[in-house]
Amino acid sequence: MKYQPERDLELAAAELKTVSPSALAKWVLNKRNKQISPEAIIMYLKRNPDVAAKLAEVVNNLSPSNAQPVNQALFENGNFKEAQSIKEWILYMKTRRRKGKPLKEEYIVQQIAGVKAMCKAYNKHPDRVTFRDAQEIFTAEEEKGKDTYYFRRVFKDFLRSKGAEGWEKIGVGKPRGFGTYKDMKIPKETAQKMINWLDTQNSEVGVATDLMLHTALRLNAVMTADVSNYFTENGWRRLKVLEKFREWKTFKVVPEVASKIDKIIAGRQSGRIFFASMKIETAKDLMATLNNKAIDLFCPELRLKYHHIHPNHFWRHVAIQLLLDLSGRNSEAVAAVVQCTKQSLDESYGAATTADIERWEAEYLSML
């Protein structure tokens, strides 16, 4: 069936508060999954001046000075997620980021909470919020000395789902604190001594920590890892985990760690790999307690310098730093191994140093 744009353009113009052909085209693509070009919309409006006039009237009536007031009941009793734009965003998140399994509900709830908090604080309706509104919100928050990384991230995704003009201009960057631990490292021998000590305190804590050391996985991914997602493929034991509540990723497990995991599973076919009979939060607390003691025992100097580091997340930093050193600071290779972007890794741990560059120049330029 041929797509009929007139049924959508008035709705899109009202929601976006613009008659920009590119914005309207994006809206139609995101909401109806129909690919139409801005040029096609321009030609359509030229052929239908009555429709063009109607769109202009809709936008003028919804100008910021005449915008409808926001009923505060919107932010109560779960009403916010019933707003049309929020329902569309939920669908957008679920379909866009699906990796074989549905997106975790916790992630969706967290995203919505960010937009709700700012809409409520600045009296904005999600169905009518624009890129300009978002800019004003970020500016106001930053003038208060607040870090807007989280709100920038969620608003960018939300406005993108709406097809709102200008969403791509929202700069996200990194939250404050990124790069704080870029110099935090320990020798491989020290890391192994810590693992050995943890094994004597609690074998599952030791193995879970060893897995983090050899994969750079985050604690939540390890603690929620399921036996059903631990398998053998092409001679390697592999573990499929959910990273940051949203993406399924599969990691190779080195043989020495795999053999320890096999002993913990002991033939089970289902359930969590680690601490299957224990509540996750209790297991995390146990991990934190013992890893805190290990840090104090084997690298107390890091405790003094990085006293805010979470004792479980400590191992992700250690793993990545060791991989960077062992690879000759090959951040592209390390990013591929731990499955993050090179940009993210460089921002967190520092790109090549001057000494690295000079060494590479001496080594490689002569080969040209």
Summary of the structure (lengths in Angstrom):
residues: 368
radius of gyration: 25.6
end to end distance: 59.0
largest distance: 79.2
contacts: 1040
relative contact order: 0.08
helix: 62%
strand: 6%
